[in-house]
Amino acid sequence: MSVIANHDAGMTLRQAARIAGLSLLVMGVAAPFAEFFAYPKVVIPGDIEQTARNILASRGLFLAGVFCSLITLIGDVLVAWAYYVLLMPANRAVSMLAAWFRLVHTVIALSGLLKLVTAFRLLSTPEYRAMFGSDQLHAEVQLLLHSFRYEWSFGLVFFGIHLGLVGYLVCRSGYIPRTLGVLLALQGLGFLVYCLGPYLYPQAGLGFLMVTFFGEMIFMPWLLVRGRQIQEPISP
């Protein structure tokens, strides 16, 4: 007489919530390690010569940062998939659109991350130093490091749109608290305003927007703890 709607997606809402929550948990460890420990220890803003020496002297730490960033992007793919299934009952088309925006963000960020891989290869391969000379080699590496940061940041524009759509879907879902949807939407808006700042309003001080950046980290424990209690939607 009744059929669970999400059987077509290959998993239940509870399974989707668990996958999203666990992925966000791993990302919540990997991303801060790369952004606030590994990269700052190696990359010295405004001093490319010291940065180059640091990369060569601390190869393991630099590559650990790159690996953690890669883990974060793999997590983004898993979260995009899990959110799509979790929020499909709210609106299948918008849920699909939200997933695509997160995947676009992931592709752009991955392109930026490959710049770090190229920079490492340039510095760690003696032939390139002999071919370019120290000055040109350092200029190439500096461009790659800056390109990584610019591309990673620009990809967050698409991530912000994704969070706005997810927040909307959460608010209308009926099985996830609206407060979480509002927090996710605010985080998405915060990312949009902050990441477009250098292009649209470079003189504006936007550091205060960082208080909005924790919506998904608040959503994560709800997914892990309360997500197992989600009732599957039933269609006649």
C-alpha positions as CSV (number, residue, x, y, z in Angstrom):
1,M,0.0,0.0,0.0
2,S,2.9,2.4,0.6
3,V,6.4,2.8,-0.7
4,I,9.3,4.6,0.8
5,A,10.2,7.4,-1.6
6,N,13.9,7.3,-1.1
7,H,14.4,3.7,-2.1
8,D,14.9,5.1,-5.6
9,A,18.0,6.9,-4.3
10,G,19.6,3.6,-3.0
11,M,19.7,4.6,0.7
12,T,17.4,5.9,3.4
13,L,17.3,9.3,4.9
14,R,18.9,8.0,8.1
15,Q,21.8,6.5,6.1
16,A,22.2,9.8,4.2
17,A,22.3,11.8,7.5
18,R,25.0,9.4,8.8
19,I,27.1,9.7,5.7
20,A,26.8,13.5,5.7
21,G,27.6,13.7,9.4
22,L,30.6,11.4,9.3
23,S,32.0,13.2,6.3
24,L,31.6,16.6,7.9
25,L,33.3,15.2,11.0
26,V,36.3,14.1,9.1
27,M,36.4,17.4,7.1
28,G,36.2,19.3,10.4
29,V,39.5,17.7,11.4
30,A,41.3,17.7,8.0
31,A,40.5,21.2,6.9
32,P,41.6,23.0,10.0
33,F,44.9,21.0,10.1
34,A,45.7,22.1,6.6
35,E,44.5,25.7,6.9
36,F,45.6,26.6,10.4
37,F,48.6,24.4,11.1
38,A,50.3,22.9,8.0
39,Y,50.2,25.8,5.5
40,P,50.9,28.6,8.0
41,K,54.0,26.7,9.2
42,V,55.4,26.5,5.7
43,V,54.1,29.4,3.6
44,I,55.4,32.8,4.7
45,P,53.4,35.6,3.1
46,G,55.7,38.1,1.3
47,D,58.8,35.9,1.6
48,I,58.9,33.4,-1.3
49,E,62.6,32.5,-0.7
50,Q,61.9,31.4,2.9
51,T,58.7,29.7,1.8
52,A,60.6,27.7,-0.8
53,R,63.2,26.7,1.9
54,N,60.4,25.7,4.2
55,I,58.7,23.5,1.7
56,L,61.9,21.6,1.0
57,A,62.8,21.4,4.7
58,S,59.3,20.4,5.8
59,R,58.1,18.2,2.9
60,G,56.1,15.9,5.1
61,L,54.2,18.7,6.7
62,F,53.5,20.5,3.4
63,L,52.3,17.2,1.7
64,A,50.2,16.4,4.8
65,G,48.4,19.7,4.3
66,V,47.8,18.9,0.7
67,F,46.6,15.4,1.6
68,C,44.2,16.9,4.2
69,S,42.9,19.4,1.7
70,L,42.3,16.5,-0.7
71,I,40.4,14.6,2.0
72,T,38.3,17.6,2.5
73,L,37.3,17.7,-1.2
74,I,36.5,14.0,-1.2
75,G,34.3,14.8,1.8
76,D,32.6,17.5,-0.2
77,V,31.6,15.0,-2.9
78,L,30.2,12.6,-0.2
79,V,28.3,15.4,1.5
80,A,26.9,16.7,-1.8
81,W,25.6,13.1,-2.5
82,A,24.2,12.6,1.0
83,Y,22.5,16.0,1.2
84,Y,20.9,15.3,-2.2
85,V,19.3,12.1,-0.8
86,L,18.5,13.7,2.6
87,L,16.7,16.7,1.1
88,M,15.1,15.1,-1.9
89,P,11.7,14.8,-0.2
90,A,11.7,18.6,0.3
91,N,12.2,19.3,-3.4
92,R,14.0,16.9,-5.7
93,A,15.0,19.5,-8.3
94,V,16.4,22.0,-5.9
95,S,18.2,19.3,-4.0
96,M,19.9,18.2,-7.2
97,L,20.8,21.9,-8.0
98,A,22.3,22.3,-4.5
99,A,24.4,19.2,-5.1
100,W,25.7,20.5,-8.4
101,F,26.8,23.8,-6.9
102,R,28.8,21.9,-4.2
103,L,30.4,19.8,-6.9
104,V,31.4,22.9,-8.9
105,H,33.0,24.3,-5.8
106,T,34.9,21.0,-5.4
107,V,36.2,21.0,-9.0
108,I,37.4,24.6,-8.7
109,A,39.1,23.9,-5.3
110,L,40.7,20.8,-6.7
111,S,42.1,22.8,-9.6
112,G,43.6,25.2,-7.1
113,L,45.0,22.3,-5.0
114,L,46.8,21.0,-8.0
115,K,48.8,24.3,-8.1
116,L,50.3,23.3,-4.7
117,V,51.3,19.9,-6.2
118,T,52.9,21.6,-9.1
119,A,54.7,24.1,-6.8
120,F,56.1,21.2,-4.8
121,R,57.3,19.4,-7.9
122,L,59.0,22.5,-9.2
123,L,60.9,23.0,-6.0
124,S,61.8,19.3,-5.3
125,T,63.0,18.5,-8.9
126,P,66.6,19.7,-9.3
127,E,66.3,19.9,-13.1
128,Y,63.7,22.8,-12.8
129,R,66.1,24.9,-10.8
130,A,68.8,24.4,-13.4
131,M,66.3,25.2,-16.2
132,F,64.7,28.3,-14.7
133,G,67.2,29.7,-12.3
134,S,66.4,30.6,-8.7
135,D,64.6,33.9,-9.4
136,Q,62.3,32.6,-12.1
137,L,61.6,29.4,-10.2
138,H,60.6,31.3,-7.1
139,A,58.4,33.6,-9.2
140,E,56.7,30.5,-10.7
141,V,56.1,29.0,-7.3
142,Q,54.8,32.3,-5.9
143,L,52.3,32.5,-8.7
144,L,51.2,29.0,-8.1
145,L,50.7,29.6,-4.3
146,H,48.7,32.7,-5.0
147,S,46.6,30.9,-7.7
148,F,45.8,28.2,-5.2
149,R,44.5,30.7,-2.7
150,Y,42.5,32.7,-5.2
151,E,40.9,29.6,-6.8
152,W,40.1,28.0,-3.5
153,S,38.5,31.2,-2.3
154,F,36.6,31.8,-5.6
155,G,35.2,28.2,-5.4
156,L,33.6,29.1,-2.0
157,V,31.2,31.5,-3.9
158,F,29.6,28.3,-5.4
159,F,29.8,26.7,-1.9
160,G,27.9,29.7,-0.5
161,I,25.1,29.3,-3.1
162,H,25.0,25.6,-2.2
163,L,24.6,26.3,1.5
164,G,21.8,28.8,0.7
165,L,19.9,26.2,-1.2
166,V,20.5,23.6,1.5
167,G,19.3,26.0,4.1
168,Y,16.1,26.6,2.1
169,L,15.5,22.9,1.7
170,V,16.1,22.3,5.4
171,C,13.6,25.0,6.3
172,R,10.8,23.4,4.2
173,S,11.7,19.8,4.9
174,G,9.6,19.4,8.1
175,Y,11.9,16.7,9.5
176,I,14.9,18.9,10.3
177,P,14.7,21.9,12.6
178,R,14.2,25.2,10.8
179,T,16.9,26.9,13.0
180,L,19.5,24.7,11.3
181,G,18.3,25.8,7.9
182,V,18.6,29.5,8.9
183,L,22.1,28.9,10.2
184,L,23.1,27.2,6.9
185,A,21.6,29.9,4.8
186,L,23.4,32.6,6.9
187,Q,26.6,30.7,6.4
188,G,26.1,30.6,2.7
189,L,25.4,34.3,2.6
190,G,28.4,35.0,4.7
191,F,30.6,33.0,2.3
192,L,29.2,34.9,-0.7
193,V,29.7,38.3,0.7
194,Y,33.2,37.5,2.1
195,C,34.6,35.8,-1.0
196,L,33.3,38.4,-3.4
197,G,34.7,41.2,-1.3
198,P,38.1,41.4,-3.0
199,Y,36.4,41.9,-6.4
200,L,33.4,44.0,-5.5
201,Y,34.3,46.0,-2.4
202,P,38.0,45.5,-1.7
203,Q,38.2,48.2,1.0
204,A,35.4,46.7,3.2
205,G,36.4,45.1,6.4
206,L,34.5,41.7,6.4
207,G,36.2,39.8,9.1
208,F,33.1,39.9,11.3
209,L,31.4,37.6,8.8
210,M,33.5,34.7,10.1
211,V,30.9,34.3,12.9
212,T,28.5,32.9,10.3
213,F,30.9,30.2,9.1
214,F,29.9,27.5,11.6
215,G,26.4,26.6,10.4
216,E,27.5,23.3,8.9
217,M,29.6,22.4,11.9
218,I,26.5,22.9,14.0
219,F,24.5,20.8,11.6
220,M,27.0,18.0,11.8
221,P,26.3,16.8,15.4
222,W,22.6,17.0,14.7
223,L,23.1,14.7,11.7
224,L,25.0,12.2,13.7
225,V,22.8,12.2,16.8
226,R,19.3,13.1,15.7
227,G,19.6,12.0,12.1
228,R,19.1,8.4,13.1
229,Q,15.6,9.3,14.3
230,I,14.4,10.7,10.9
231,Q,11.2,9.1,9.8
232,E,11.2,8.0,6.2
233,P,8.7,9.8,4.0
234,I,5.9,7.5,2.8
235,S,4.1,7.9,-0.5
236,P,0.9,6.1,-1.4
